[in-house]
């Protein structure tokens, strides 16, 4: 296995656990109100959700300076599963997904600092 596949598996494991937590604790009525208030921005939100769900492992691998292996069946499966899980989280808890995106960006930034400046 390539190192990028390990990153994909680790991300998918975390993402599935996060989705389960969202399904258990997210307020469905509040989320419905959020989606209704989005109005014209709903398509932009769906596009951002799709990109976040599918590209997060590649982003984290890039921040760790790990080459991304495009020919991997595991990476392709994680790409597709990540989109589906992100859409389901979007349907249950938009604010949870937004919070996870912010945490992922901050984590990626810290990983970049560690791998590029300190090592």
SEBA-293999 format. One record per residue (C-alpha): residue in three letters; chain; x, y, z. Coordinates in nm, 3 decimals. Layout:
REM residues N
<r ALA	c A	u X	v Y	w Z>
...
END
This chain:
REM residues 119
<r UNK	c A	u 0.000	v 0.000	w 0.000>
<r UNK	c A	u 0.106	v 0.355	w -0.069>
<r UNK	c A	u 0.129	v 0.612	w 0.208>
<r UNK	c A	u -0.152	v 0.819	w 0.055>
<r UNK	c A	u -0.381	v 0.516	w 0.092>
<r UNK	c A	u -0.310	v 0.511	w 0.465>
<r UNK	c A	u -0.405	v 0.879	w 0.481>
<r UNK	c A	u -0.728	v 0.801	w 0.293>
<r UNK	c A	u -0.816	v 0.513	w 0.524>
<r UNK	c A	u -0.743	v 0.721	w 0.834>
<r UNK	c A	u -0.955	v 1.008	w 0.703>
<r UNK	c A	u -1.245	v 0.779	w 0.609>
<r UNK	c A	u -1.236	v 0.613	w 0.952>
<r UNK	c A	u -1.252	v 0.950	w 1.122>
<r UNK	c A	u -1.517	v 1.080	w 0.880>
<r UNK	c A	u -1.746	v 0.782	w 0.941>
<r UNK	c A	u -1.718	v 0.822	w 1.319>
<r UNK	c A	u -1.788	v 1.194	w 1.280>
<r UNK	c A	u -2.097	v 1.118	w 1.066>
<r UNK	c A	u -2.230	v 0.882	w 1.334>
<r UNK	c A	u -2.183	v 1.152	w 1.599>
<r UNK	c A	u -2.365	v 1.404	w 1.378>
<r UNK	c A	u -2.656	v 1.166	w 1.325>
<r UNK	c A	u -2.682	v 1.110	w 1.700>
<r UNK	c A	u -2.650	v 1.469	w 1.822>
<r UNK	c A	u -2.742	v 1.712	w 1.541>
<r UNK	c A	u -3.066	v 1.906	w 1.567>
<r UNK	c A	u -3.257	v 1.813	w 1.251>
<r UNK	c A	u -3.514	v 2.096	w 1.282>
<r UNK	c A	u -3.243	v 2.357	w 1.325>
<r UNK	c A	u -3.057	v 2.217	w 1.024>
<r UNK	c A	u -3.373	v 2.240	w 0.812>
<r UNK	c A	u -3.403	v 2.608	w 0.908>
<r UNK	c A	u -3.036	v 2.661	w 0.812>
<r UNK	c A	u -3.093	v 2.505	w 0.470>
<r UNK	c A	u -3.409	v 2.713	w 0.412>
<r UNK	c A	u -3.219	v 3.034	w 0.498>
<r UNK	c A	u -2.942	v 2.949	w 0.252>
<r UNK	c A	u -3.174	v 3.014	w -0.040>
<r UNK	c A	u -2.969	v 3.095	w -0.350>
<r UNK	c A	u -2.646	v 2.987	w -0.179>
<r UNK	c A	u -2.761	v 2.627	w -0.148>
<r UNK	c A	u -2.587	v 2.522	w -0.472>
<r UNK	c A	u -2.260	v 2.680	w -0.362>
<r UNK	c A	u -2.294	v 2.502	w -0.028>
<r UNK	c A	u -2.353	v 2.168	w -0.204>
<r UNK	c A	u -2.046	v 2.222	w -0.424>
<r UNK	c A	u -1.830	v 2.314	w -0.123>
<r UNK	c A	u -1.961	v 2.011	w 0.066>
<r UNK	c A	u -1.880	v 1.785	w -0.228>
<r UNK	c A	u -1.527	v 1.922	w -0.259>
<r UNK	c A	u -1.463	v 1.902	w 0.114>
<r UNK	c A	u -1.588	v 1.547	w 0.147>
<r UNK	c A	u -1.398	v 1.415	w -0.150>
<r UNK	c A	u -1.075	v 1.614	w -0.143>
<r UNK	c A	u -0.994	v 1.618	w 0.230>
<r UNK	c A	u -0.758	v 1.316	w 0.223>
<r UNK	c A	u -0.569	v 1.459	w -0.074>
<r UNK	c A	u -0.544	v 1.794	w 0.105>
<r UNK	c A	u -0.407	v 1.634	w 0.421>
<r UNK	c A	u -0.161	v 1.422	w 0.221>
<r UNK	c A	u -0.043	v 1.737	w 0.044>
<r UNK	c A	u 0.007	v 1.915	w 0.375>
<r UNK	c A	u 0.211	v 1.619	w 0.500>
<r UNK	c A	u 0.417	v 1.631	w 0.178>
<r UNK	c A	u 0.299	v 1.280	w 0.084>
<r UNK	c A	u 0.272	v 1.215	w -0.290>
<r UNK	c A	u -0.085	v 1.133	w -0.396>
<r UNK	c A	u -0.121	v 0.803	w -0.579>
<r UNK	c A	u -0.391	v 0.849	w -0.847>
<r UNK	c A	u -0.404	v 0.486	w -0.960>
<r UNK	c A	u -0.527	v 0.357	w -0.625>
<r UNK	c A	u -0.864	v 0.188	w -0.594>
<r UNK	c A	u -0.867	v 0.274	w -0.223>
<r UNK	c A	u -0.817	v 0.645	w -0.292>
<r UNK	c A	u -1.093	v 0.641	w -0.556>
<r UNK	c A	u -1.332	v 0.459	w -0.322>
<r UNK	c A	u -1.258	v 0.707	w -0.041>
<r UNK	c A	u -1.318	v 0.994	w -0.288>
<r UNK	c A	u -1.667	v 0.864	w -0.371>
<r UNK	c A	u -1.757	v 0.758	w -0.016>
<r UNK	c A	u -1.636	v 1.093	w 0.116>
<r UNK	c A	u -1.878	v 1.275	w -0.114>
<r UNK	c A	u -2.171	v 1.059	w -0.005>
<r UNK	c A	u -2.092	v 1.092	w 0.365>
<r UNK	c A	u -2.045	v 1.469	w 0.330>
<r UNK	c A	u -2.387	v 1.500	w 0.163>
<r UNK	c A	u -2.549	v 1.299	w 0.438>
<r UNK	c A	u -2.383	v 1.513	w 0.706>
<r UNK	c A	u -2.499	v 1.821	w 0.514>
<r UNK	c A	u -2.856	v 1.690	w 0.531>
<r UNK	c A	u -2.834	v 1.640	w 0.909>
<r UNK	c A	u -2.602	v 1.912	w 1.038>
<r UNK	c A	u -2.465	v 2.191	w 0.820>
<r UNK	c A	u -2.297	v 2.366	w 1.110>
<r UNK	c A	u -2.122	v 2.044	w 1.213>
<r UNK	c A	u -1.980	v 2.006	w 0.864>
<r UNK	c A	u -1.870	v 2.370	w 0.861>
<r UNK	c A	u -1.698	v 2.320	w 1.195>
<r UNK	c A	u -1.522	v 2.009	w 1.068>
<r UNK	c A	u -1.405	v 2.200	w 0.760>
<r UNK	c A	u -1.255	v 2.475	w 0.978>
<r UNK	c A	u -1.084	v 2.220	w 1.202>
<r UNK	c A	u -0.948	v 2.038	w 0.896>
<r UNK	c A	u -0.808	v 2.361	w 0.751>
<r UNK	c A	u -0.642	v 2.449	w 1.081>
<r UNK	c A	u -0.502	v 2.097	w 1.116>
<r UNK	c A	u -0.376	v 2.107	w 0.758>
<r UNK	c A	u -0.208	v 2.441	w 0.825>
<r UNK	c A	u -0.038	v 2.305	w 1.135>
<r UNK	c A	u 0.073	v 1.993	w 0.947>
<r UNK	c A	u 0.218	v 2.213	w 0.674>
<r UNK	c A	u 0.409	v 2.418	w 0.931>
<r UNK	c A	u 0.546	v 2.105	w 1.097>
<r UNK	c A	u 0.645	v 1.928	w 0.776>
<r UNK	c A	u 0.780	v 2.224	w 0.579>
<r UNK	c A	u 0.932	v 2.456	w 0.835>
<r UNK	c A	u 1.038	v 2.243	w 1.127>
<r UNK	c A	u 1.162	v 1.927	w 0.957>
END
